[in-house]
Amino acid sequence: MLLIRCPYCEQDRPEVEFAYAGEAHLVRPPDPHAVSDAEWEAFLYHRANPRGSHGERWRHAHGCGRYFNAVRDTVSDHIATTYKAGQPRPPVGDETE
């Protein structure tokens, strides 16, 4: 079982308490009516799907109910870190973002 640390509750909890909410740090266009259909389609449906370290949004659905971000390795399923929504992604391991 995967254990996920909620950065708000500050506890490791089983993955069944959480809901995956997509890629982290996506920025919605400020005026959706001003973008082309292709740009809007890209925002809604096109996501990075990297092999390795990936920023994701999660929700502690059966806990505090809050959204937060996590850095998860898509190969090993290991969650390197979690952090509160609105914070920048912290560097993990050998990353130099």
DSSP file (Angstrom, degrees, kcal/mol; ACC not computed):
  #  RESIDUE AA STRUCTURE BP1 BP2  ACC     N-H-->O    O-->H-N    N-H-->O    O-->H-N    TCO  KAPPA ALPHA  PHI   PSI    X-CA   Y-CA   Z-CA
    1    1 A M              0   0    0      0, 0.0     2,-0.4     0, 0.0     0, 0.0   0.000 360.0 360.0 360.0 139.2    0.0    0.0    0.0
    2    2 A L        -     0   0    0     76,-0.0    13,-2.1     2,-0.0     2,-0.5  -0.691 360.0-151.8 -82.9 129.8    1.2    3.5   -0.8
    3    3 A L  E     -A   14   0A   0     -2,-0.4     2,-0.4    11,-0.2    76,-0.2  -0.893  10.7-165.6-102.5 133.5    1.4    5.9    2.1
    4    4 A I  E     -A   13   0A   0      9,-3.0     9,-2.8    -2,-0.5     2,-0.6  -0.968  14.4-137.5-121.8 132.7    1.0    9.6    1.3
    5    5 A R  E     -A   12   0A   0     -2,-0.4     7,-0.2     7,-0.3    -2,-0.0  -0.798  12.9-145.2 -90.6 119.9    1.8   12.4    3.7
    6    6 A C  E  >> -A   11   0A   0      5,-2.1     4,-2.4    -2,-0.6     5,-0.7  -0.747   5.0-150.9 -79.8 121.8   -0.8   15.2    3.8
    7    7 A P  T  45S+     0   0    0      0, 0.0    -1,-0.1     0, 0.0    77,-0.1   0.663  95.2  47.4 -71.2 -12.7    1.2   18.4    4.3
    8    8 A Y  T  45S+     0   0    0      3,-0.1    -2,-0.0    75,-0.1    76,-0.0   0.877 120.7  33.4 -90.5 -46.3   -1.8   20.0    6.1
    9    9 A C  T  45S-     0   0    0      2,-0.1     3,-0.1     1,-0.0    -1,-0.1   0.715  96.9-143.0 -79.2 -21.3   -2.6   17.1    8.5
   10   10 A E  T  <5 +     0   0    0     -4,-2.4     2,-0.3     1,-0.2    -5,-0.1   0.881  59.0 116.0  57.5  43.9    1.2   16.2    8.7
   11   11 A Q  E   < -A    6   0A   0     -5,-0.7    -5,-2.1    -7,-0.1     2,-0.5  -0.992  69.9-119.6-138.5 146.3    0.5   12.5    8.8
   12   12 A D  E     +A    5   0A   0     -2,-0.3    -7,-0.3    -7,-0.2    -9,-0.0  -0.763  42.5 177.5 -81.1 126.1    1.2    9.5    6.6
   13   13 A R  E     -A    4   0A   0     -9,-2.8    -9,-3.0    -2,-0.5     5,-0.0  -0.907  34.4 -89.8-130.4 156.4   -2.1    8.0    5.5
   14   14 A P  E >   -A    3   0A   0      0, 0.0     3,-2.2     0, 0.0   -11,-0.2  -0.337  38.2-115.4 -67.3 148.8   -3.1    5.1    3.2
   15   15 A E  G >  S+     0   0    0    -13,-2.1     3,-2.0     1,-0.3   -12,-0.1   0.717 107.9  75.0 -58.6 -23.6   -3.6    6.0   -0.5
   16   16 A V  G 3  S+     0   0    0      1,-0.3    -1,-0.3   -14,-0.2    45,-0.0   0.687  89.0  61.4 -64.8 -16.0   -7.3    5.1   -0.3
   17   17 A E  G <  S+     0   0    0     -3,-2.2    45,-2.5    44,-0.1     2,-0.3   0.555  99.9  70.3 -82.3  -7.5   -7.9    8.3    1.6
   18   18 A F    <   -     0   0    0     -3,-2.0     2,-0.4    42,-0.2    42,-0.2  -0.754  64.1-150.2-116.7 155.8   -6.7   10.4   -1.3
   19   19 A A  E     -B   59   0B   0     40,-2.3    40,-2.0    -2,-0.3     2,-0.2  -0.992  23.3-125.0-123.9 129.6   -7.9   11.3   -4.8
   20   20 A Y  E     -B   58   0B   0     -2,-0.4    38,-0.2    38,-0.2    36,-0.0  -0.504  24.7-175.6 -69.6 137.9   -5.6   12.0   -7.7
   21   21 A A  E     -     0   0B   0     36,-2.8    37,-0.2     1,-0.4     2,-0.1   0.144  39.0-104.4-127.6  19.2   -6.4   15.4   -9.2
   22   22 A G  E     -     0   0B   0     35,-0.4    35,-3.4     2,-0.0    -1,-0.4  -0.412  65.5  -9.8  98.4-169.8   -4.0   15.7  -12.2
   23   23 A E  E     -B   56   0B   0     33,-0.2     3,-0.5    -2,-0.1    33,-0.3  -0.413  68.8-123.8 -71.1 140.8   -0.9   17.4  -13.1
   24   24 A A  S    S+     0   0    0     31,-1.8    31,-0.1     1,-0.2    -1,-0.1  -0.424  81.5  25.2 -82.9 158.8    0.4   20.1  -10.7
   25   25 A H  S    S+     0   0    0      1,-0.2     2,-0.3    -2,-0.1    -1,-0.2   0.729  72.5 155.8  64.3  29.3    1.1   23.8  -11.5
   26   26 A L        -     0   0    0     -3,-0.5     2,-0.6    17,-0.0    -1,-0.2  -0.694  32.4-146.2 -81.5 139.1   -1.1   24.2  -14.5
   27   27 A V        -     0   0    0     -2,-0.3    -1,-0.0     0, 0.0     0, 0.0  -0.931   8.5-136.4-112.3 118.6   -2.2   27.8  -15.1
   28   28 A R        -     0   0    0     -2,-0.6     0, 0.0     1,-0.1     0, 0.0  -0.466  34.1 -99.6 -68.8 138.2   -5.6   28.4  -16.5
   29   29 A P        -     0   0    0      0, 0.0    -1,-0.1     0, 0.0     4,-0.1  -0.373  28.8-130.3 -57.2 135.4   -5.7   31.1  -19.2
   30   30 A P  S    S+     0   0    0      0, 0.0    -2,-0.1     0, 0.0     0, 0.0   0.847 100.9  26.5 -60.4 -34.7   -6.9   34.4  -17.6
   31   31 A D    >   -     0   0    0      1,-0.1     3,-2.1     2,-0.0     4,-0.4  -0.824  69.2-172.3-129.2  93.0   -9.5   34.9  -20.3
   32   32 A P  G >  S+     0   0    0      0, 0.0     3,-0.9     0, 0.0    -1,-0.1   0.776  85.6  60.5 -56.9 -27.1  -10.6   31.6  -21.8
   33   33 A H  G 3  S+     0   0    0      1,-0.2     7,-0.0    -4,-0.1    -2,-0.0   0.688  98.2  59.1 -73.9 -16.7  -12.6   33.4  -24.5
   34   34 A A  G <  S+     0   0    0     -3,-2.1     2,-0.2     2,-0.1    -1,-0.2   0.546  92.2  81.7 -89.6  -7.5   -9.5   35.0  -25.8
   35   35 A V  S <  S-     0   0    0     -3,-0.9     2,-0.0    -4,-0.4     0, 0.0  -0.655  84.4-106.9 -98.7 156.3   -7.6   31.8  -26.6
   36   36 A S     >  -     0   0    0     -2,-0.2     4,-2.5     1,-0.1     5,-0.2  -0.255  31.0-107.8 -72.5 164.8   -8.1   29.7  -29.7
   37   37 A D  H  > S+     0   0    0      1,-0.2     4,-2.7     2,-0.2     5,-0.2   0.888 122.0  52.7 -59.8 -39.1   -9.9   26.4  -29.7
   38   38 A A  H  > S+     0   0    0      2,-0.2     4,-2.2     1,-0.2    -1,-0.2   0.904 109.8  47.3 -65.3 -41.4   -6.6   24.6  -30.1
   39   39 A E  H  > S+     0   0    0      2,-0.2     4,-2.1     1,-0.2    -2,-0.2   0.899 113.3  48.4 -66.1 -40.4   -5.0   26.5  -27.1
   40   40 A W  H  X S+     0   0    0     -4,-2.5     4,-2.5     2,-0.2    -2,-0.2   0.902 110.8  51.1 -66.5 -41.1   -8.1   25.7  -25.0
   41   41 A E  H  X>S+     0   0    0     -4,-2.7     4,-2.8    -5,-0.2     5,-0.6   0.919 109.2  51.2 -60.0 -43.9   -7.9   22.0  -26.0
   42   42 A A  H  X5S+     0   0    0     -4,-2.2     4,-1.2     1,-0.2    -2,-0.2   0.906 111.0  48.3 -61.5 -42.1   -4.3   21.9  -25.1
   43   43 A F  H  <5S+     0   0    0     -4,-2.1    -1,-0.2     1,-0.2    -2,-0.2   0.924 118.0  40.4 -64.0 -43.7   -5.0   23.4  -21.7
   44   44 A L  H  <5S+     0   0    0     -4,-2.5    -2,-0.2    -5,-0.1    -1,-0.2   0.873 132.8  12.9 -74.5 -37.8   -7.9   21.0  -21.0
   45   45 A Y  H  <5S+     0   0    0     -4,-2.8     2,-0.6    -5,-0.2    -3,-0.2   0.703  97.7  87.9-119.7 -23.6   -6.5   17.7  -22.4
   46   46 A H     << +     0   0    0     -4,-1.2     2,-0.3    -5,-0.6    -1,-0.1  -0.726  51.5 167.9 -91.6 119.9   -2.8   17.7  -23.1
   47   47 A R        -     0   0    0     -2,-0.6     2,-0.2    -3,-0.0    -4,-0.0  -0.913  39.2-106.2-128.4 153.0   -0.6   16.8  -20.2
   48   48 A A        -     0   0    0     -2,-0.3   -25,-0.0     1,-0.1     6,-0.0  -0.524  28.0-172.9 -70.5 144.5    3.0   15.8  -19.6
   49   49 A N        +     0   0    0     -2,-0.2    -1,-0.1     2,-0.0     5,-0.1  -0.497  17.8 178.4-137.1  65.2    3.4   12.1  -19.0
   50   50 A P        -     0   0    0      0, 0.0     2,-0.7     0, 0.0    24,-0.1  -0.263  33.5-123.0 -74.9 156.0    7.1   11.9  -18.1
   51   51 A R  S    S+     0   0    0     22,-0.1     2,-0.4    23,-0.1    22,-0.0  -0.883  86.6   8.9 -91.3 115.7    8.9    8.8  -17.1
   52   52 A G  S    S+     0   0    0     -2,-0.7    22,-2.6    20,-0.0     2,-0.1  -0.908 114.8  24.3 118.2-146.4   10.4    9.6  -13.7
   53   53 A S  E     + C   0  73B   0     -2,-0.4     2,-0.3    20,-0.2    20,-0.2  -0.353  66.1 172.5 -66.2 130.4    9.8   12.5  -11.4
   54   54 A H  E     - C   0  72B   0     18,-1.7    18,-2.6    -2,-0.1     2,-0.4  -0.999  31.0-128.3-145.3 134.3    6.4   14.2  -11.9
   55   55 A G  E     + C   0  71B   0     -2,-0.3   -31,-1.8    16,-0.2     2,-0.3  -0.722  36.7 176.4 -84.5 128.5    4.5   17.0  -10.1
   56   56 A E  E     -BC  23  70B   0     14,-3.0    14,-2.6    -2,-0.4     2,-0.4  -0.921  28.2-128.7-132.7 154.9    0.9   16.0   -9.3
   57   57 A R  E     + C   0  69B   0    -35,-3.4   -36,-2.8    -2,-0.3   -35,-0.4  -0.849  29.6 178.8 -99.2 140.9   -2.1   17.4   -7.4
   58   58 A W  E     -BC  20  68B   0     10,-2.9    10,-2.5    -2,-0.4     2,-0.4  -0.934  18.0-145.2-135.2 160.0   -3.8   15.3   -4.8
   59   59 A R  E     -BC  19  67B   0    -40,-2.0   -40,-2.3    -2,-0.3     2,-2.1  -0.997  16.9-135.9-128.2 131.8   -6.8   15.8   -2.5
   60   60 A H    > > +     0   0    0      6,-2.3     5,-2.5    -2,-0.4     3,-1.5  -0.549  37.9 170.8 -82.6  74.9   -7.1   14.4    1.0
   61   61 A A  T 3 5S+     0   0    0     -2,-2.1    -1,-0.2     1,-0.3   -43,-0.2   0.831  71.8  38.7 -61.6 -39.5  -10.7   13.3    0.3
   62   62 A H  T 3 5S+     0   0    0    -45,-2.5    -1,-0.3    -3,-0.2   -44,-0.1  -0.085 125.0  36.2-104.8  33.9  -11.2   11.3    3.4
   63   63 A G  T < 5S-     0   0    0     -3,-1.5    -2,-0.1   -46,-0.2   -45,-0.0  -0.154 129.7 -16.0-143.2-119.4   -9.3   13.6    5.7
   64   64 A C  T   5S-     0   0    0     -2,-0.1    -3,-0.1     2,-0.1     3,-0.1   0.666  77.6-131.8 -75.3 -16.8   -9.0   17.4    5.7
   65   65 A G      < +     0   0    0     -5,-2.5     2,-0.2     1,-0.3    -4,-0.2   0.515  58.6 137.0  81.0   4.7  -10.4   17.6    2.2
   66   66 A R        -     0   0    0     -6,-0.2    -6,-2.3    -7,-0.1     2,-0.3  -0.536  52.7-122.9 -91.2 151.9   -7.6   20.0    1.0
   67   67 A Y  E     +C   59   0B   0     -8,-0.2    18,-0.8    -2,-0.2     2,-0.3  -0.664  36.7 163.7 -87.0 145.8   -5.7   19.9   -2.2
   68   68 A F  E     -CD  58  84B   0    -10,-2.5   -10,-2.9    -2,-0.3     2,-0.3  -0.924  31.2-110.8-150.1 173.1   -1.9   19.6   -2.2
   69   69 A N  E     -CD  57  83B   0     14,-2.9    14,-2.7    -2,-0.3     2,-0.3  -0.803  25.5-171.8-112.0 153.9    1.0   18.8   -4.5
   70   70 A A  E     -CD  56  82B   0    -14,-2.6   -14,-3.0    -2,-0.3     2,-0.6  -0.982  22.1-137.4-139.9 151.1    3.3   15.8   -4.6
   71   71 A V  E     +CD  55  81B   0     10,-2.5     9,-2.4    -2,-0.3    10,-1.0  -0.959  34.9 177.5-108.3 114.7    6.4   14.8   -6.5
   72   72 A R  E     -CD  54  79B   0    -18,-2.6   -18,-1.7    -2,-0.6     2,-0.6  -0.943  31.8-128.6-123.2 139.2    6.0   11.2   -7.5
   73   73 A D  E  >  -C   53   0B   0      5,-2.8     4,-2.3    -2,-0.4     5,-0.3  -0.771  16.2-154.7 -83.3 118.8    8.3    8.9   -9.6
   74   74 A T  T  4 S+     0   0    0    -22,-2.6    -1,-0.1    -2,-0.6   -21,-0.1   0.622  90.0  50.6 -74.0 -11.3    6.1    7.4  -12.2
   75   75 A V  T  4 S+     0   0    0      3,-0.1    -1,-0.2     1,-0.1   -24,-0.0   0.907 125.0  22.3 -87.7 -50.8    8.4    4.4  -12.6
   76   76 A S  T  4 S-     0   0    0      2,-0.1    -2,-0.2     1,-0.0     3,-0.1   0.622  94.2-131.3 -92.1 -14.5    8.7    3.3   -8.9
   77   77 A D     <  +     0   0    0     -4,-2.3     2,-0.3     1,-0.3    -3,-0.1   0.581  55.8 150.0  69.8  12.2    5.5    5.0   -7.6
   78   78 A H        -     0   0    0     -5,-0.3    -5,-2.8   -76,-0.0     2,-0.7  -0.610  44.2-140.8 -78.1 130.5    7.6    6.5   -4.8
   79   79 A I  E     -D   72   0B   0     -2,-0.3    -7,-0.3    -7,-0.2     3,-0.1  -0.843  15.8-172.3 -92.9 113.8    6.4    9.9   -3.5
   80   80 A A  E     -     0   0B   0     -9,-2.4     2,-0.3    -2,-0.7    -1,-0.2   0.875  63.4 -18.3 -75.2 -39.1    9.5   11.9   -2.9
   81   81 A T  E     -D   71   0B   0    -10,-1.0   -10,-2.5    11,-0.1     2,-0.3  -0.988  51.1-146.8-161.6 158.6    7.8   14.9   -1.2
   82   82 A T  E     +D   70   0B   0     -2,-0.3     2,-0.3   -12,-0.2   -12,-0.2  -0.953  20.9 177.9-127.1 152.9    4.4   16.6   -0.7
   83   83 A Y  E     -D   69   0B   0    -14,-2.7   -14,-2.9    -2,-0.3     3,-0.1  -0.988  34.4 -84.2-154.2 157.7    3.9   20.3   -0.2
   84   84 A K  E >   -D   68   0B   0     -2,-0.3     3,-1.7   -16,-0.2   -16,-0.2  -0.246  52.4 -94.7 -66.7 147.9    1.0   22.7    0.2
   85   85 A A  T 3  S+     0   0    0    -18,-0.8    -1,-0.1     1,-0.2   -17,-0.0  -0.317 111.0  32.4 -58.3 141.7   -0.9   24.1   -2.8
   86   86 A G  T 3  S+     0   0    0      1,-0.4    -1,-0.2    -3,-0.1    -2,-0.1   0.205  92.9 111.8  93.0 -15.7    0.4   27.4   -3.9
   87   87 A Q  S <  S-     0   0    0     -3,-1.7    -1,-0.4     1,-0.1    -4,-0.1  -0.621  75.2-104.7 -87.3 151.0    4.0   26.7   -3.0
   88   88 A P        -     0   0    0      0, 0.0    -1,-0.1     0, 0.0    -4,-0.1  -0.368  44.7 -91.0 -70.1 154.9    6.6   26.2   -5.7
   89   89 A R        -     0   0    0      1,-0.1     3,-0.1     8,-0.1   -34,-0.0  -0.509  44.1-133.3 -66.6 124.2    7.8   22.7   -6.5
   90   90 A P        -     0   0    0      0, 0.0     2,-0.1     0, 0.0    -1,-0.1  -0.492  25.3-101.2 -76.7 149.2   10.8   21.9   -4.3
   91   91 A P        -     0   0    0      0, 0.0     2,-0.4     0, 0.0     5,-0.1  -0.462  39.4-157.4 -66.9 142.3   13.9   20.3   -5.9
   92   92 A V    >   -     0   0    0     -2,-0.1     3,-2.1    -3,-0.1     2,-0.2  -0.985  47.9 -40.2-126.9 130.8   14.0   16.6   -5.3
   93   93 A G  T 3  S-     0   0    0     -2,-0.4     0, 0.0     1,-0.3     0, 0.0  -0.347 127.8  -8.0  60.5-122.4   17.2   14.4   -5.4
   94   94 A D  T 3  S+     0   0    0     -2,-0.2    -1,-0.3     2,-0.0     2,-0.0   0.354 101.2 124.3 -90.8   4.7   19.4   15.4   -8.3
   95   95 A E    <   -     0   0    0     -3,-2.1     0, 0.0     1,-0.1     0, 0.0  -0.315  41.5-167.9 -66.6 149.6   16.9   17.8   -9.8
   96   96 A T              0   0    0      1,-0.1    -1,-0.1    -5,-0.1    -3,-0.0  -0.281 360.0 360.0-131.0  47.9   18.0   21.4  -10.4
   97   97 A E              0   0    0     -5,-0.1    -1,-0.1    -7,-0.0    -8,-0.1   0.494 360.0 360.0 -69.5 360.0   14.7   23.2  -11.2
